[in-house]
Amino acid sequence: MTVLTIRDLTIRIAGRTLLDGADLQIDTGRKVGLVGRNGAGKSTLLRAITGELQPDGGDIRLAQRARMGHVAQEAPGGEESLLEIVLAADTERAALLAEAEAATDPARIGEIHDRLIAIRADSAPARAGAILSGLGFDAAAQARPSREFSGGWRMRVALARALFLEPDLLLLDEPTNHLDLEATMWLEGWLQRFGGAAIIVSHDRGLLERCVDAIAHLDRGDITLYPGSFADFVRIRAERQAQQVAQNTKVAAERARIQAFVDRFRAKATKARQAQSRLKALERLPPVEALVEDAPVRFAFPAPEELAPPILSLTGCAAGYGGPPILRDLNLRLDQDDRIALLGANGNGKSTLAKLFAGRLKPEGGTAFRTRGLRVGYFAQHQAEELDLTGTPLTHVQAALPKATETQCRAQLARFGLDADRAETRIGALSGGEKARLLLALTTRDAPHLLILDEPTNHLDIDAREALVKALAEFGGAVLLITHDPHLVELVADRLWLVADGTVTPFDGDLDDYRGLLAERARGGARAESGGARAGARRERADARSANAPLRARLKEIEAALEKLAREDALIEKRLSDPDTYARFKPEDITWANTRRAAIAHRVEQLEEEWLDLSARLEAA
């Protein structure tokens, strides 16, 4: 069944056409990644689907009774606790609970309680708490009023509200921008289990690889749907472009051959008829289609001179802001060829360590060594808020490099794709991606030996992210990376440091090992070992039973859910098989019933696959 249909959609913004007769169809349960260059109109399309923006033409239709969930533009704030805010997102549950307290009619009370059971109202607090926990809020934080949290953390609450609804159609616009690596990994797992349809605007290649089954490419006013993951999209698109090039070459060669014959024999009476025939054949040939390719995105970091190792080291240092240290017992070393990514949840001290290395924070105790002549480039997203909106990229670089010529300043901007026109565009008119490029140009203006990147990809599109990866591979200095993008970590980092429990330690493993560690902690923590020795056989058996308990509990949940879905499906089937149903109900009610049966079938298939997987794991254990 189809949950969303878009036909002949046209949208114009400020005189520029973003969508021109575009079509898109999203089926129940299908997760689609919406991709395109910065400014192509991805966020605008989502706004049109939610009704926030009126299109200039065409039609957008949501299936009857289908629920749509999306992240609100304004982060929730006020005296309500985070848990209360998320629970309030389910307006039907809230209304039924309020009515249940005031209702006196026994029949109506029964209907209310039946509906509350159907929408799993009793488990709602647990589900909301689990979502908030996955997004980084512990039990204490969930009980605090939202006004106590920063805008970035409140946007996580807005995301939690959308996820909690478990809608038929979920719209997400760059959902990982306000998440750390841990919360991003959790979100990926949630999306993989989600049974509804989704449209996800994201530049996170890892998210698109693991969480979608189709890619919608928005390009030059049109939308093209490609089945499969992002890698499949790249392959299919490249194949289609190659086929178009081959077809154009073939047609052009045939045109040249026919035209040569006509030019040669047009004047000869004996060949005139054949020449005319060839002209008609020339007219029947298909036109050569223009193959418009995007200009490749390239970044380039200035090359620093080489310094003697280590360029920076900390011995027994602590770091904080005047109170109790945020980080302590720091024993770390950086060499110029290091590529290090920081792991750890937000709030553990990753940015504090970055400021310490950047020299923006002085160490508290211990010994800190910085080699003579060390230059550090520090990139942080909040710096975008400090830009002068009335200035231009050129004026910002000229202010940062007062001794440089205008040509040298323009060359530094060109390293990050800011051409002559963009160099003189007012900052207030630049996109988020263009501002990020400007910040990279400012960060690297002095050819730093150490480059500290704190969430550098938040507003960069996929091509720009790949350009950043290539530039970092060619960079001759050290890199310290803080990012929620697993793809960037896997391609750039040679080593991982874990920032947790008030200190920083090397992590011996890769991101898959770290995912396993997070999953183990989520299940209740790893088995403790005393003095490095393994526990006895009795303790191991007890731990095994404890570790398997969540598997058994989940199996019971799945069995109960399957039984409930079977009852609901049987009830709908019974009603649809009754001829009186079609006389008593509206056509849209019949459509909704069929849509719901398709959704139930899809969810049953997912649950059965999960049941088989868990059963095999439990049997192996």
Buried (B, 14 or more C-beta within 10 A) or exposed (E): BBBBBBEEBBBBEEEEBBBBBBBBBBBBBBBBBBBBBBBBBBBBBBBBBBEEBEBBEBEBEBBBEBBBBBBBEEBBBEEBBBBBBBBBBBEEBBEBBEBBEEBEEEEEEEBBBEBBEEBBBEEBBEBBBBBBBBBBBEEEBBEEBBEEBEEBBBBBBBBBBBBBBBBBBBBBBBBBBBBBBBBBBBBBBBBEEBBBBBBBBBBBBBBBBBBBBBBBBBBEBEBBBBEBBBEBBBEBBEEEEEEBEEBBEEBEEBBEEBEEBBEEBBEEEEBEEBBEEBBEBBEEEEEBEEEEEEEEBBBBBBEBEEBEBBBBBBBEBBBBEEEEBBBBBBBBEBBBEBBBBBBBBBBBBBBBBBBBBBBEBEBBEBEBEBBEEBBBBBBBBEBBEEBEEEBBBBBBBBEBBEEBEEEEBBBBBBBBBBEEEBBBBEBEEBBBBBBBBBBBBBBBBBBBBBBBBBBBBBBBBBBBBBBBBBBBEEBBBBBBBBBBBBBBBBBBBEEBBBBBEBBBBEBEBEBEEBBEBBEEEBBEEEBEEEEEEEBEEEBEEEBEEEBBEEBEEBBEBBEEBBEBBEEBBEEBEEBBEEEEBEEEBEEEBBBBBBBBBBBBBBBBEBBEEBBEEBEEEEEEE
